[in-house]
Amino acid sequence: MIIFFKLIHMAALFMGGGAVIGNGLLLRQLIANPGPPPPQVRTVMKALSMIGLAAVLLLWLSGLGLVYYKFGTFALGNWFYVKLVGATIVLGAVLMLTRTGLRAEKSGTPPDLQVMKKLAIAGRAGFALALVGAVVAFI
């Protein structure tokens, strides 16, 4: 069971990383070139957002499964909690980014790119916090 959770966790990390890099590059171009993005770019950004959201949810589920099956407890010390705080920041940022994009699409107006940029920065900071917490907690 642990190997199953590890496979899901690693696949989700790759999915999330690709979504973050792809959407980040597209967002940078949109900020540099004001105006409505072409429909193809909007379609790709929406798909990457959904992939990123799915990846974060899979990371949470597989991560909780890994901890439960390997340790039998969630009381793994302060660095584990630092990791959880970082992962919660990532989850919040991804949920807000997805919501902002879907609302903009529904209203037919472009999303506020500066808000999206700030949410992306928060997501990256949460990822860094989660990564450091995980490395120290599981050494």
SULSUL-V984875 format. One record per helix or strand of 3 or more residues. SS is the DSSP state (2 for helix, 1 for strand). FROM is the first residue (numbers start at 1). TO is the last residue. If there is no record, write none. Layout:
# SULSUL-V984875
ss=SS from=FROM to=TO
ss=SS from=FROM to=TO
This chain:
# SULSUL-V984875
ss=2 from=2 to=32
ss=2 from=39 to=71
ss=2 from=78 to=107
ss=2 from=113 to=137
